[in-house]
Amino acid sequence: MAETSLHAALAAWEQRAPRARQLAAGAHQARSAALHRAAEVNSNLGASSMIRAFGPENCVSTWRDATSGTCFLKTECEGVQHFDFFDMGFLCENADKAPVEHRFGTMSFARVEVQDTDVACERCMPAQDKPQTAESLSQEMRAMKQSLSKASDTFLSLKAKASELLR
């Protein structure tokens, strides 16, 4: 009976093995393509471009491409523990305007990827360059509390109006 189970398990594995090999090959090809693109981008960086590393374990970097004038984001985060929770983004700085923050959200980039954001900037900076202090966090909390209070007041007002209409 144990031999029959062994044969059944072996047969099931043989049926699934080609698909598993196919998936592994696809993942390897995608990773190779990303690494090739990263090498290509690195070779195209202008001398004036300054790469800035940031994010979890500094596995994310941004720079301004000298040819296109756009900001690039690069991830080299294979094995980085908290990468999936990182809110990907950068600051675009131009001389005549205030910096503009561009956010892509969590899990918006692969662990190994190079992406031209198509955002033209004079300077590309990590979004995390703004230091978080106890005072700035406290101000943010107060603003959130005010916003929630206004939303709560609006809800109570609408609830009262709905009650009147239902009478």
Secondary structure, DSSP 8 states (H G I E B T S, - for coil): -HHHHHHHHHHHHHHHHHHHHHHHHHHHHHHHHHHHHHHHHHHH--TT---EEESGGG-EEEEE-TTT-EEEEEEE-TT-TTGGG--EEEEEEETTEEEEEEEEETT-S-SEEEEEEEEE-SEEEEGGGS---HHHHHHHHHHHHHHHHHHHHHHHHHHHHHHHHH-
